[in-house]
Each structure stands twice: as C-alpha cells, then as structure tokens.
C-alpha cells in the first residue's frame, strides 16, 4: 500500500476515533435522540438525490438503518450524556467484533477456535475491569452506562449481520439509503422521551460548534469515512486494511484526553490494553497462521 493510501486509512480511523469527543460537544446543547435524528437526516436527505439506491432489499435497508440508527447511535448518544466518558465509549463499543462473531457462529453453527477464545477472554477481562470501576467509582462510567454501551455494541453487531446478508453492495449508497429509515423512529422517540420543549430549547441553544459537530457526524464520519474505507477495501486485501480499525479507540481515548481533559489512570490504560489486545489477536492471528503455513510450504 503506498504511503498516501496508508495515510488515507489513518485519516479515516482518526475521524472515527476523534468523533467521540465531537459527539460530546454536540450533546452539550442537543438532546441525544434529537442529535441522532439530525445526524442521520443530514447523512440521508441531501445524498439521496446523488447516490443511487444499492442493490439491497428495502427490508434489509430498513433493518440496518434501525439497528445502527436507533440501536447503536441512539444508545451511544444517550449513554454519553451522563453515563460514560467519550474515551471509554470509543473503547467498549469495539466489543461489537465479538458480538458479531458470536451471532455469526450461532447462525452458521461454526465452532469457536482457540485464538478466538483467548481474544474474547482478554476483552472480557478488560470489560470486567471497567465494570468494577463503574460500580466502585462511577466517575468515568456508571453501571447503566456500561449496559447501554454494550447494548449499542450488540445493535452494531446485528447491523453487521444484516449488512452481510445484503451481499456486495456500494457501501456509501448502503449507508445513505439505510440512514433514511433511522430518521422516523429516532424522531418519534425524541418527541416521546425528550419532548418538544427540550427539542426546542436544544435547537435554540445550539451554537456554530454544535451544528459543526452534527454536520461532522453526517459528512465526516459517515460519508467520508465509509466512502474512503470502501475505496481502500476495493483496491487492497481486507487483511491490509481492516487492522487499521484497531486504532479507533486509541484516537478516541487520546483525543478525549487532549480536548476534553478526560483522565487516563492506570486502570483505563490496562483495560484498553486488554480489549485492544483481544481485538488484535482476533484480527491478526489468522493472518499470521496463514503466513507461517505458507513459509513452511
């Protein structure tokens, strides 16, 4: 991979990672479900006129939009209001990888392999450490925040399963058209749970920084991020591109510490090492095994 393309991959994961403190900026004024509504509305409505509908069924698009829009981002935004810090959110939600593996195995009957057990045990150890501090400390994360972010990760995993069922489709078009189905339920939930006065007051209080953060969710995180990632996956093997996603929580925790002053005590660093270590083993071990076998041959 040329250096410029490697830098593009780093830029994508940097956008995805630094997006977590940016979310926190927008949540200072906007109710979380309203913010999620605006994010998916801006990702869908302008681009619908420019990007053709992907070759996926309406049912598939609707299922993905609801799982990702309401399940993943709705719960993520709610949890980040008061219940979990942005840096920890960027780390914990990555366990969607293991939820995805578990769901796929349950559907196909595939057996768990040894390296996957080790990877899951490391990640679970990191989550248990975070959960212990949620109960005993509660400063960076609460028990409710941990539950909500794990449910958000499960919804993300469900979205992964649905998107796999769609087959090989245009990734950007898939995100744009599925986002359309996230807007109505998010708006209804916002009106029901947050109420019109909170919506009105949030919009009135929003400044340019708030709207820039919302716009960044739609344009930077969704359109640029997924478009560039899909472009890289078309040109290079997945084994060369997907490991870069391991840097998302690194950027998330680092940017939260730099921009928001989020503390990084020893237990957070240990939890990050455990979770990221588990993710690394899960992603890289099969590739290392393939190389060893090829070298023996």
N, C-alpha and C positions, 0 to 999 in steps of 0.2 A: 504494500500500500504506500503510495507516495506521501511525502510529508504533508502536503496540502490537504490530502484526503484524511490523513490521520488527525490533523488539526480540526477538520470539519467534524469528525466523530467526537473529539474532545469538546468542541463547542456545543454540540447537541447535549451531551451529558452534563456540561456545565449549565446550560439553560435549564435542563430538567432538575438539576440539584439546587441551583440558586432560586428556583421557582418557589421553594418553601418559605424562605423569609419574605419574598414578594407577596405571597398569599397573606402572610401575617399583616403586611402593610395595608392591604385592601380590607381585611377583616376589622381594622380599627374603626371603620365607618359603616361598612355594609354588613347586614345580617348574612350569615353563611349560606343559607339556601338561596337567597336573592343573588349573592355573588356567583354561586354555581349556575344559576339561571342565566345571568348575563354572560358568563364565560362561554357556555355552550351556544347561546343565541348568537354571539359575535363570531364564534367559530363556524356556525352553520349558514346563517342567512345571507351574508354577502357572497360567500364562496359557492353557494348552491347554483348561482347563475353562471359560474365559470367552470365548474368541475362536474363532469357527467357522473351520473349515478353508477356506482360499481356493480359488477355482476354478482350481486348477492340478493337474496330474497328480502322483501320488506320485513318479514318476521325476524330474520336474522339481524337486520339493521336495528330494528326496534329493541330486540333483546340486548344487543350490545350497548346501545345508547342508554337504556335504563340501568343496566348493571354498572356501566362506567360512570354515567352522569349522576344518577341518584345514589347508587350503592357506594362506588369508590369515592367520587369527589364530594358528594353530599355529606357523607360521614366524615371524610377527611377534613372538610372545611369546618364542620360543627366541632369536631374534636380539637381543632387548632384554635378555637376561640378562647377556651379557658382550661382545657384538659390535657394538652400535650404541647411541648415546645416544638418549633419547626424542625430543629435538628434531629430530635428523636423521631419525629414523624417521618422524616426522609429515610431514616434507618429501618424502623419497624415495618413500614409498609412494604419493604422489599421481600418480606417473607411470603409475599404473593407467589414467588417462584415455587416454594414448597407446597403451597395450597394447589397451585396449578398441576404440579407433578402428582399429588395425591388424587385430584379429581380425574386426571387423565388415566391414572392406573386403575381407579375404581370403574371407569367406563370400559377399559380395554382388557382388564384382568392381568395386566403386566405385573410381574413381581418386582419388589424393591431390590435394588442392587446394593452391594456392600458400601460403596463410596457414597451413595445417596443416604444411607442410614447415618454414616459418620457426618455428612454435611448437615442433615437435619438435627442431629444431636447437638452439634456446635451452635446452630442457630437457635434451637430451643433453649440452650443454656444462656445465650445472650438475652432472650426474651424473658426467661425466668429472673435473671439479674435485674432487668428493667422493671419487671413486675414487683420484685421485692422492694425496690426503691419507690415504686408507685404507692405501695402500702405504708412504708415506713417514713417516707419523706414527703412526697406529693408536691414538690416544688416545680419540677420539670414535667412530671406526668402523674396523673391520677389513675386509680383502677378503672374508672369509667372511660378515661381517655385511651387506655391500653385496649380495653374491649372494643371501643369504637374503631380504632385504627386497625385492629385485627379483622374486624368485620369488613372494613374497607378493603383490606388486602384480599379477603375471601371473595368479595364482589369483583375485584380486579381479576382474580384467578378465573372466576366464572366468565368474565368478559373474554379472557384469553381462550377459553374452551369454545365459546361461541364464535370468535373470530377465526379460529382454526377450522370450524365447520364451514365457514364461508369459502374456504379454499384460497387460491392465489388471486387476490383482487388488488386493485390500486389502493395502497394504504392511506393516502391522503384523502381520496374520494370516500373511502370507507369511514374515516373519522368525521369528515364533513357531513355526510348524509346521515350517519348514525347520531350525530350531535343533535339533529333536528328532533329526534324522539326523546331526548333528555329534557328538552325545554318545558313541555307542558306539565309533566309530573313535578318537576322542580318548582315551577311557578305556583302550582296548586298547593304544594307542601309549604312553600314560603308564605302564601296568603293564609293558610290554615294555622301553621305553627308559629310564624313570626308576626303575622298580622299586618294590615295595611299601614297603621301608624308607624311601626318600626321600619317598614319599607320606605315610606315617605320621608321619614326623618333621616334614614341612612342615605338616601339619594341626595337630600338637601345638604347633608354634612360632608358628602364626598368632595374632595378637592382634586386637583390635577394628578396628584400622586396616586390617589385611589383609582381613578379612571385609567391611568397608565398601567397600573398593576393588573387591572381587569383585562385591558387590551393585550397585555403581555401574555396573560393566560391563554387567550384565543390565538393570537398571531405567533408569538414566540414559542410557547410551549407546545401548542397543537399543530399549527400549520407548518412553521419552520422545522420544529423538532421531528415530527413524523415524516415530513417530506424529505428532509436530509437523511434521516435514518433509512427510509425506504430506498433512497437513491444509492446509498452505500451498500445495502444488502443486495441490490440488483447487480452491482459490479464486483463485489468481493464475497468470499465464502462467509457464512454466518459465524464460523469459528474465529474469523479475524475481526468481526465487528461486534458481536454480542458481548464479549468480555469487557468492552469499554463501559457497559452499563454498570459495572461494579463500582465505578467512580461516582455514581449519583449520590449515595449517602455521604461520600467524602466531601463533595461540593456542598451538599445540603448542610452538614454539620459545621463545615468550615465557614461558609458564608453566614450562617446564623450566628456563629460566634463573633465574626468580624462586624457584621452590620447591626445585629440586634443585641450584642453583648451576652449571648447565651453562654453559660458556663460549660466548661468541658472537664469535669472532675474525673478522677481515675476510673470510677465505676462506669461512666459513659464510654470512655475510651476502651475499656475491657469488653463491654457489651458490643461495641462497634466491631472490635477485632473478632469476637466470636461469631456475630451474624455475618459480617463480610467474609470471614474465613470459611464459614459454611457455604455461602454463595459461591465463593471462588472454587472450592472443591467440586461443587455440583457442576459448575460451568467448564472448568479446565481439566478435570480428571479424565473424562472420556477422550479428550484430545491428546492428552499425554500418553494414555494407554495405546491409542492408535499409532502414535509416533514410535513408541517402544516396539510394538509389533512389527511395524514397517522396517525399523532398524535391524531387528532380528532376522527378518526375511532377507 
